[in-house]
Amino acid sequence: MAAAQTGLLGLGLWIALFVVYWRAGRALSPPLRHLTEGMLAVMLVAGIANTILTERTEGVLFAFFSGLAFAELSERAARARAERRAGPDGGAADDDAAEPLARAA
């Protein structure tokens, strides 16, 4: 159905979206990976008969659950950045930064 409405370029981008979605979902923890695989399966099956991403309710649900699942990757990246900033000894790189917080408490 996507090819009929958007042409071959649209179909190619639609397939690319789902390939990237599936590959990124493989990096998630098992419960969230199952959520992304389930959402992908629903979108692919429903997309055979209808362009489901353009429907308001289905598109919003897809975006909501995608954001919910892929937030884990953002959290991992933030944790990795914090570990890199901490330095090789595992402590804070700048102990003076914690001092104002101790005084405020």
N, CA, C and O atoms as a MOPAC input file, in Angstrom:
PM7 MOZYME 1SCF
protein

 N      0.82600 1    -1.18600 1     0.00000 1
 C      0.00000 1     0.00000 1     0.00000 1
 C      0.87200 1     1.25300 1     0.00000 1
 O      0.50500 1     2.26200 1    -0.60000 1
 N      2.02200 1     1.19500 1     0.66700 1
 C      2.88900 1     2.37300 1     0.73900 1
 C      3.42300 1     2.73700 1    -0.63500 1
 O      3.58300 1     3.91800 1    -0.94200 1
 N      3.70000 1     1.74500 1    -1.46200 1
 C      4.21700 1     2.02000 1    -2.80400 1
 C      3.15000 1     2.70000 1    -3.66600 1
 O      3.47000 1     3.55000 1    -4.49700 1
 N      1.90900 1     2.33100 1    -3.47000 1
 C      0.83700 1     2.94400 1    -4.26000 1
 C      0.63900 1     4.41400 1    -3.89300 1
 O      0.27700 1     5.22000 1    -4.74900 1
 N      0.86800 1     4.76100 1    -2.65600 1
 C      0.63300 1     6.13500 1    -2.21700 1
 C      1.87200 1     7.02000 1    -2.32200 1
 O      1.75500 1     8.21700 1    -2.58700 1
 N      3.06400 1     6.44200 1    -2.11600 1
 C      4.26500 1     7.27800 1    -2.06500 1
 C      5.29000 1     6.96100 1    -3.14500 1
 O      6.30300 1     7.65100 1    -3.25700 1
 N      5.04200 1     5.93400 1    -3.93400 1
 C      5.97900 1     5.57600 1    -4.99200 1
 C      7.10700 1     4.68600 1    -4.47700 1
 O      7.12800 1     4.30000 1    -3.30800 1
 N      8.02900 1     4.37300 1    -5.35900 1
 C      9.12300 1     3.47600 1    -4.98800 1
 C     10.05900 1     4.11100 1    -3.96400 1
 O     10.58000 1     3.41500 1    -3.09300 1
 N     10.27900 1     5.41600 1    -4.05700 1
 C     11.12200 1     6.08700 1    -3.07800 1
 C     10.50300 1     5.98800 1    -1.68600 1
 O     11.20300 1     5.69500 1    -0.71700 1
 N      9.21800 1     6.22500 1    -1.58100 1
 C      8.52700 1     6.11000 1    -0.30000 1
 C      8.57000 1     4.69400 1     0.24500 1
 O      8.75600 1     4.49700 1     1.44600 1
 N      8.39900 1     3.70400 1    -0.62500 1
 C      8.48000 1     2.31700 1    -0.19900 1
 C      9.87900 1     1.98300 1     0.30200 1
 O     10.03600 1     1.29400 1     1.31000 1
 N     10.88800 1     2.47200 1    -0.40100 1
 C     12.26600 1     2.23000 1     0.02500 1
 C     12.55700 1     2.84900 1     1.38300 1
 O     13.20800 1     2.22700 1     2.22200 1
 N     12.08100 1     4.06900 1     1.60600 1
 C     12.28400 1     4.71400 1     2.90000 1
 C     11.50600 1     4.01200 1     4.00700 1
 O     11.98100 1     3.91600 1     5.13900 1
 N     10.31100 1     3.52300 1     3.68300 1
 C      9.49600 1     2.79900 1     4.64700 1
 C     10.19700 1     1.51300 1     5.07800 1
 O     10.23500 1     1.18600 1     6.26400 1
 N     10.75200 1     0.78800 1     4.10800 1
 C     11.49300 1    -0.44700 1     4.41600 1
 C     12.75200 1    -0.11800 1     5.20700 1
 O     13.08600 1    -0.82500 1     6.15800 1
 N     13.45600 1     0.95100 1     4.82500 1
 C     14.66500 1     1.34900 1     5.54900 1
 C     14.34700 1     1.70200 1     7.00200 1
 O     15.12100 1     1.37400 1     7.90100 1
 N     13.21300 1     2.36800 1     7.23700 1
 C     12.80300 1     2.69800 1     8.60100 1
 C     12.67100 1     1.43400 1     9.43200 1
 O     13.17000 1     1.37900 1    10.55700 1
 N     12.01700 1     0.43400 1     8.90400 1
 C     11.80000 1    -0.78600 1     9.66700 1
 C     13.07200 1    -1.60600 1     9.82800 1
 O     13.23300 1    -2.28500 1    10.84200 1
 N     13.96500 1    -1.56300 1     8.87200 1
 C     15.25200 1    -2.26500 1     9.01700 1
 C     16.07000 1    -1.61400 1    10.12600 1
 O     16.62700 1    -2.31200 1    10.97300 1
 N     16.14900 1    -0.30500 1    10.13000 1
 C     16.88700 1     0.40800 1    11.18000 1
 C     16.23100 1     0.17400 1    12.53700 1
 O     16.92100 1    -0.02100 1    13.53700 1
 N     14.91500 1     0.19400 1    12.57200 1
 C     14.16900 1    -0.04800 1    13.80600 1
 C     14.48000 1    -1.43600 1    14.35900 1
 O     14.71100 1    -1.59200 1    15.55800 1
 N     14.48500 1    -2.43600 1    13.49100 1
 C     14.76600 1    -3.81100 1    13.91800 1
 C     16.20500 1    -3.94200 1    14.40700 1
 O     16.44900 1    -4.56600 1    15.43900 1
 N     17.15600 1    -3.36400 1    13.68400 1
 C     18.56700 1    -3.47700 1    14.07100 1
 C     18.83700 1    -2.75600 1    15.38500 1
 O     19.58400 1    -3.26400 1    16.22200 1
 N     18.24900 1    -1.59000 1    15.58000 1
 C     18.44000 1    -0.86400 1    16.83800 1
 C     17.75700 1    -1.60000 1    17.99600 1
 O     18.25500 1    -1.57800 1    19.12100 1
 N     16.64600 1    -2.23400 1    17.73200 1
 C     15.93800 1    -2.98400 1    18.75600 1
 C     16.70700 1    -4.18300 1    19.26700 1
 O     16.46900 1    -4.63300 1    20.38700 1
 N     17.62600 1    -4.71100 1    18.47200 1
 C     18.42200 1    -5.85700 1    18.89600 1
 C     19.38700 1    -5.49200 1    20.02200 1
 O     19.87800 1    -6.38600 1    20.71200 1
 N     19.67200 1    -4.21300 1    20.22700 1
 C     20.59000 1    -3.77300 1    21.28100 1
 C     19.88700 1    -3.55900 1    22.61900 1
 O     20.54300 1    -3.23400 1    23.60800 1
 N     18.58100 1    -3.73400 1    22.66800 1
 C     17.82300 1    -3.48100 1    23.89100 1
 C     17.80000 1    -4.70800 1    24.79200 1
 O     18.14100 1    -5.81100 1    24.36600 1
 N     17.39300 1    -4.50300 1    26.05000 1
 C     17.20800 1    -5.61900 1    26.96600 1
 C     16.04200 1    -6.47800 1    26.46900 1
 O     15.19700 1    -5.99000 1    25.71900 1
 N     15.98600 1    -7.75400 1    26.87800 1
 C     14.94600 1    -8.65100 1    26.33500 1
 C     13.50800 1    -8.14500 1    26.42200 1
 O     12.79400 1    -8.26200 1    25.42600 1
 N     13.02600 1    -7.59000 1    27.54400 1
 C     11.62500 1    -7.14000 1    27.53600 1
 C     11.36400 1    -6.02300 1    26.52900 1
 O     10.33800 1    -6.02500 1    25.84900 1
 N     12.28700 1    -5.07300 1    26.43400 1
 C     12.09300 1    -3.97600 1    25.48700 1
 C     12.32800 1    -4.42700 1    24.05300 1
 O     11.70400 1    -3.91200 1    23.12600 1
 N     13.22600 1    -5.38600 1    23.87000 1
 C     13.43700 1    -5.94000 1    22.52800 1
 C     12.17300 1    -6.63300 1    22.04200 1
 O     11.80900 1    -6.51900 1    20.87100 1
 N     11.49900 1    -7.35600 1    22.94700 1
 C     10.24200 1    -8.01300 1    22.57000 1
 C      9.15600 1    -6.98000 1    22.24400 1
 O      8.34600 1    -7.18900 1    21.34200 1
 N      9.14700 1    -5.87500 1    22.97800 1
 C      8.19100 1    -4.80600 1    22.68800 1
 C      8.43100 1    -4.23000 1    21.29200 1
 O      7.48700 1    -4.03600 1    20.52700 1
 N      9.68700 1    -3.95800 1    20.96400 1
 C      9.97200 1    -3.38700 1    19.64300 1
 C      9.69200 1    -4.39300 1    18.53300 1
 O      9.19200 1    -4.01500 1    17.47300 1
 N     10.00500 1    -5.65700 1    18.75700 1
 C      9.71000 1    -6.67100 1    17.74000 1
 C      8.20500 1    -6.82400 1    17.54100 1
 O      7.73700 1    -6.99100 1    16.41500 1
 N      7.45000 1    -6.76600 1    18.63500 1
 C      5.98900 1    -6.85300 1    18.53100 1
 C      5.40900 1    -5.65700 1    17.79100 1
 O      4.53900 1    -5.81300 1    16.93300 1
 N      5.89000 1    -4.46000 1    18.12200 1
 C      5.41100 1    -3.25900 1    17.42300 1
 C      5.75900 1    -3.32800 1    15.94100 1
 O      4.94900 1    -2.96000 1    15.09000 1
 N      6.95200 1    -3.79500 1    15.63700 1
 C      7.36600 1    -3.91700 1    14.24300 1
 C      6.49300 1    -4.92500 1    13.50400 1
 O      6.08700 1    -4.68100 1    12.36800 1
 N      6.20500 1    -6.05100 1    14.14100 1
 C      5.35200 1    -7.06100 1    13.50600 1
 C      3.95000 1    -6.52000 1    13.24500 1
 O      3.37800 1    -6.75400 1    12.18100 1
 N      3.40600 1    -5.80800 1    14.20500 1
 C      2.07400 1    -5.22400 1    14.03900 1
 C      2.06800 1    -4.22800 1    12.89100 1
 O      1.16600 1    -4.23700 1    12.05400 1
 N      3.08000 1    -3.37000 1    12.85600 1
 C      3.14300 1    -2.35900 1    11.80000 1
 C      3.32400 1    -2.98600 1    10.41900 1
 O      2.74100 1    -2.51700 1     9.44200 1
 N      4.12300 1    -4.03300 1    10.33800 1
 C      4.33100 1    -4.68100 1     9.03800 1
 C      3.07600 1    -5.39800 1     8.56400 1
 O      2.71100 1    -5.29000 1     7.39400 1
 N      2.41400 1    -6.12600 1     9.45100 1
 C      1.20600 1    -6.85700 1     9.05700 1
 C      0.08100 1    -5.88100 1     8.71500 1
 O     -0.60200 1    -6.04600 1     7.70500 1
 N     -0.10800 1    -4.87600 1     9.55000 1
 C     -1.16600 1    -3.90000 1     9.29200 1
 C     -0.82800 1    -3.04400 1     8.07000 1
 O     -1.72700 1    -2.56900 1     7.37700 1
 N      0.45600 1    -2.84900 1     7.80900 1
 C      0.87500 1    -2.03500 1     6.67800 1
 C      0.64500 1    -2.68400 1     5.32700 1
 O      0.73500 1    -2.01300 1     4.29800 1
 N      0.35300 1    -3.97300 1     5.31000 1
 C      0.05800 1    -4.65100 1     4.04400 1
 C     -1.22700 1    -4.08900 1     3.43900 1
 O     -1.32400 1    -3.90500 1     2.22600 1
 N     -2.20500 1    -3.82200 1     4.29300 1
 C     -3.49800 1    -3.36600 1     3.79600 1
 C     -3.71600 1    -1.86800 1     3.92600 1
 O     -4.62700 1    -1.32500 1     3.30000 1
 N     -2.90900 1    -1.19300 1     4.72000 1
 C     -3.15000 1     0.21300 1     4.99400 1
 C     -1.81600 1     0.88700 1     5.32500 1
 O     -0.90600 1     0.23700 1     5.84100 1
 N     -1.69600 1     2.15600 1     5.04000 1
 C     -0.50000 1     2.89000 1     5.45200 1
 C     -0.70900 1     3.32100 1     6.89400 1
 O     -1.17200 1     4.42700 1     7.17200 1
 N     -0.36300 1     2.43900 1     7.78600 1
 C     -0.73700 1     2.58600 1     9.19300 1
 C     -0.01400 1     3.73000 1     9.88500 1
 O     -0.55300 1     4.29300 1    10.83800 1
 N      1.17200 1     4.09200 1     9.44900 1
 C      1.89200 1     5.18200 1    10.09900 1
 C      1.24500 1     6.53500 1     9.85800 1
 O      1.47500 1     7.47300 1    10.62200 1
 N      0.44100 1     6.65300 1     8.81200 1
 C     -0.22000 1     7.92400 1     8.54800 1
 C     -1.53900 1     8.06100 1     9.30100 1
 O     -2.11500 1     9.14800 1     9.34400 1
 N     -2.01800 1     6.98100 1     9.88900 1
 C     -3.22700 1     7.04700 1    10.71800 1
 C     -2.85800 1     7.68100 1    12.05700 1
 O     -1.80900 1     7.37000 1    12.62200 1
 N     -3.69100 1     8.54500 1    12.55400 1
 C     -3.34800 1     9.30700 1    13.75400 1
 C     -3.09500 1     8.42000 1    14.96900 1
 O     -2.02600 1     8.50500 1    15.57300 1
 N     -4.03500 1     7.58700 1    15.33300 1
 C     -3.90800 1     6.78900 1    16.55100 1
 C     -2.76100 1     5.79500 1    16.45900 1
 O     -1.95200 1     5.69400 1    17.38200 1
 N     -2.68400 1     5.06800 1    15.36500 1
 C     -1.64900 1     4.05700 1    15.22200 1
 C     -0.26300 1     4.68100 1    15.13200 1
 O      0.69500 1     4.15000 1    15.69400 1
 N     -0.15100 1     5.78700 1    14.44000 1
 C      1.13500 1     6.47400 1    14.33500 1
 C      1.61900 1     7.00100 1    15.67400 1
 O      2.80800 1     6.92200 1    15.98300 1
 N      0.69800 1     7.54200 1    16.47500 1
 C      1.06200 1     8.05100 1    17.80100 1
 C      1.45600 1     6.90000 1    18.71700 1
 O      2.42000 1     7.02000 1    19.47300 1
 N      0.73100 1     5.78900 1    18.66400 1
 C      1.10000 1     4.62500 1    19.47900 1
 C      2.47100 1     4.08500 1    19.08700 1
 O      3.27000 1     3.72300 1    19.95100 1
 N      2.74100 1     4.03100 1    17.79300 1
 C      4.04500 1     3.56500 1    17.32600 1
 C      5.14400 1     4.49500 1    17.84000 1
 O      6.17300 1     4.01900 1    18.32000 1
 N      4.94700 1     5.78900 1    17.75000 1
 C      5.94800 1     6.75000 1    18.22200 1
 C      6.11200 1     6.67500 1    19.73800 1
 O      7.23500 1     6.74100 1    20.23800 1
 N      5.01200 1     6.53900 1    20.47500 1
 C      5.07700 1     6.48000 1    21.93300 1
 C      5.84700 1     5.25200 1    22.39700 1
 O      6.77200 1     5.36600 1    23.20100 1
 N      5.47100 1     4.07900 1    21.89500 1
 C      6.13700 1     2.85900 1    22.33500 1
 C      7.57900 1     2.78400 1    21.83900 1
 O      8.42900 1     2.18900 1    22.50100 1
 N      7.86000 1     3.37400 1    20.69600 1
 C      9.24100 1     3.43100 1    20.21600 1
 C     10.08300 1     4.29300 1    21.14000 1
 O     11.19600 1     3.91200 1    21.50400 1
 N      9.56200 1     5.44900 1    21.52100 1
 C     10.27900 1     6.31100 1    22.45300 1
 C     10.46700 1     5.66300 1    23.80100 1
 O     11.52400 1     5.80300 1    24.41600 1
 N      9.46000 1     4.95800 1    24.26800 1
 C      9.53700 1     4.25000 1    25.53900 1
 C     10.63100 1     3.19200 1    25.50400 1
 O     11.41500 1     3.07800 1    26.44600 1
 N     10.68800 1     2.42900 1    24.44000 1
 C     11.66700 1     1.34500 1    24.33800 1
 C     13.08400 1     1.87400 1    24.11000 1
 O     14.02800 1     1.42900 1    24.76100 1
 N     13.22600 1     2.81000 1    23.19600 1
 C     14.57000 1     3.26400 1    22.82700 1
 C     15.14800 1     4.27100 1    23.81300 1
 O     16.29500 1     4.68700 1    23.64800 1
 N     14.39600 1     4.67700 1    24.83300 1
 C     14.95200 1     5.53700 1    25.88500 1
 C     16.05400 1     4.81100 1    26.63400 1
 O     16.95200 1     5.44400 1    27.18900 1
 N     15.99200 1     3.48600 1    26.65400 1
 C     17.04300 1     2.70800 1    27.31100 1
 C     18.40400 1     2.96000 1    26.66100 1
 O     19.41500 1     3.02800 1    27.36000 1
 N     18.44000 1     3.09900 1    25.35300 1
 C     19.70900 1     3.36000 1    24.67200 1
 C     20.26300 1     4.71700 1    25.06400 1
 O     21.47500 1     4.86700 1    25.21600 1
 N     19.40100 1     5.70500 1    25.22800 1
 C     19.83100 1     7.03200 1    25.65200 1
 C     20.37700 1     6.98600 1    27.07500 1
 O     21.37200 1     7.64100 1    27.38400 1
 N     19.73200 1     6.22000 1    27.92900 1
 C     20.18600 1     6.08800 1    29.31100 1
 C     21.55900 1     5.41300 1    29.35900 1
 O     22.42800 1     5.82800 1    30.12600 1
 N     21.75200 1     4.38500 1    28.55000 1
 C     23.05700 1     3.72000 1    28.49800 1
 C     24.14700 1     4.66500 1    28.02000 1
 O     25.25400 1     4.66600 1    28.55800 1
 N     23.83500 1     5.46800 1    27.00800 1
 C     24.81800 1     6.41300 1    26.48500 1
 C     25.18000 1     7.45500 1    27.53500 1
 O     26.35000 1     7.81400 1    27.66900 1
 N     24.20400 1     7.93900 1    28.27400 1
 C     24.47100 1     8.92700 1    29.32400 1
 C     25.32900 1     8.31800 1    30.42100 1
 O     26.23300 1     8.97000 1    30.94200 1
 N     25.04900 1     7.07900 1    30.77100 1
 C     25.84400 1     6.40000 1    31.79500 1
 C     27.28000 1     6.19700 1    31.32200 1
 O     28.21500 1     6.36600 1    32.10500 1
 N     27.46600 1     5.84100 1    30.06500 1
 C     28.80800 1     5.65100 1    29.52400 1
 C     29.57900 1     6.97300 1    29.50100 1
 O     30.77200 1     6.99600 1    29.80100 1
 N     28.90500 1     8.07600 1    29.14500 1
 C     29.56500 1     9.39600 1    29.16700 1
 C     29.98800 1     9.76200 1    30.58200 1
 O     31.07600 1    10.29800 1    30.78900 1
 N     29.13200 1     9.47400 1    31.55200 1
 C     29.45600 1     9.79400 1    32.94400 1
 C     30.65000 1     8.96500 1    33.42100 1
 O     31.49900 1     9.46500 1    34.15900 1
 N     30.71600 1     7.70800 1    33.00100 1
 C     31.84800 1     6.86100 1    33.38700 1
 C     33.14100 1     7.35000 1    32.74800 1
 O     34.20000 1     7.29800 1    33.37300 1
 N     33.06200 1     7.82600 1    31.50200 1
 C     34.25900 1     8.34600 1    30.84900 1
 C     34.74300 1     9.61400 1    31.52300 1
 O     35.94800 1     9.83400 1    31.64200 1
 N     33.81500 1    10.45300 1    31.96700 1
 C     34.18700 1    11.69600 1    32.64200 1
 C     34.77500 1    11.43300 1    34.02200 1
 O     35.58500 1    12.21900 1    34.51400 1
 N     34.37100 1    10.33000 1    34.65000 1
 C     34.83000 1    10.02400 1    35.99900 1
 C     36.32300 1     9.72600 1    36.02000 1
 O     36.96800 1     9.87000 1    37.05800 1
 N     36.86000 1     9.32400 1    34.92000 1
 C     38.28200 1     9.03200 1    34.86300 1
 C     38.55800 1     7.55800 1    35.10000 1
 O     37.65300 1     6.78800 1    35.42000 1
 N     39.82300 1     7.17100 1    34.93800 1
 C     40.17100 1     5.75100 1    35.03400 1
 C     40.10600 1     5.20800 1    36.45600 1
 O     39.95400 1     3.99900 1    36.63300 1
 N     40.21900 1     6.07500 1    37.49700 1
 C     40.20100 1     5.57800 1    38.86900 1
 C     38.78800 1     5.32500 1    39.38600 1
 O     38.61700 1     4.78000 1    40.47600 1
 N     37.77900 1     5.71400 1    38.61700 1
 C     36.39500 1     5.46800 1    38.99600 1
 C     35.80900 1     6.53100 1    39.89200 1
 O     34.60700 1     6.52200 1    40.15700 1
 N     36.63100 1     7.44400 1    40.36300 1
 C     36.14800 1     8.52800 1    41.21800 1
 C     35.80000 1     9.74100 1    40.38800 1
 O     35.92900 1     9.72700 1    39.16400 1
 N     35.36800 1    10.77000 1    41.04500 1
 C     35.04600 1    12.00800 1    40.34100 1
 C     36.32400 1    12.65400 1    39.85300 1
 O     37.32500 1    12.66200 1    40.56900 1
 N     36.30900 1    13.18800 1    38.66500 1
 C     37.48700 1    13.81800 1    38.09800 1
 C     37.80900 1    15.10200 1    38.84900 1
 O     38.97400 1    15.49300 1    38.92200 1
 N     36.81400 1    15.75600 1    39.40200 1
 C     37.01100 1    17.00500 1    40.11400 1
 C     36.27000 1    16.92000 1    41.45000 1
 O     35.05400 1    17.10300 1    41.50100 1
 N     37.00600 1    16.64100 1    42.52800 1
 C     36.36800 1    16.48900 1    43.83300 1
 C     35.81200 1    17.80100 1    44.35700 1
 O     34.92600 1    17.78900 1    45.21200 1
 N     36.30800 1    18.93300 1    43.87000 1
 C     35.80900 1    20.22700 1    44.31200 1
 C     34.38200 1    20.46100 1    43.86500 1
 O     33.67500 1    21.26900 1    44.46700 1
 N     33.94100 1    19.77600 1    42.82600 1
 C     32.57900 1    19.96000 1    42.31000 1
 C     31.53800 1    19.46000 1    43.29800 1
 O     30.42600 1    19.98800 1    43.32600 1
 N     31.85900 1    18.46800 1    44.10200 1
 C     30.91400 1    17.92400 1    45.07500 1
 C     30.85400 1    18.75700 1    46.35300 1
 O     29.89100 1    18.65200 1    47.11200 1
 N     31.85200 1    19.56700 1    46.59400 1
 C     31.92200 1    20.35800 1    47.81300 1
 C     30.75100 1    21.32500 1    47.98800 1
 O     30.17900 1    21.36000 1    49.07800 1
 N     30.35700 1    22.12000 1    46.97500 1
 C     29.20900 1    23.02100 1    47.15500 1
 C     27.91600 1    22.27900 1    47.48500 1
 O     27.07000 1    22.79500 1    48.21500 1
 N     27.76300 1    21.07000 1    46.94700 1
 C     26.55600 1    20.29200 1    47.23900 1
 C     26.54400 1    19.86300 1    48.69200 1
 O     25.48700 1    19.83600 1    49.32400 1
 N     27.70800 1    19.52700 1    49.22900 1
 C     27.78000 1    19.09500 1    50.62900 1
 C     27.46600 1    20.27000 1    51.55300 1
 O     26.80900 1    20.09100 1    52.57900 1
 N     27.92700 1    21.46600 1    51.19800 1
 C     27.64900 1    22.64900 1    52.00600 1
 C     26.17200 1    23.01500 1    51.97300 1
 O     25.62700 1    23.47700 1    52.97500 1
 N     25.51200 1    22.81200 1    50.82200 1
 C     24.10700 1    23.18300 1    50.66800 1
 C     23.20400 1    22.26700 1    51.48600 1
 O     22.13000 1    22.68400 1    51.91800 1
 N     23.62400 1    21.04000 1    51.69900 1
 C     22.79600 1    20.07900 1    52.42100 1
 C     22.95300 1    20.27300 1    53.86500 1
 O     22.33500 1    19.55900 1    54.65500 1

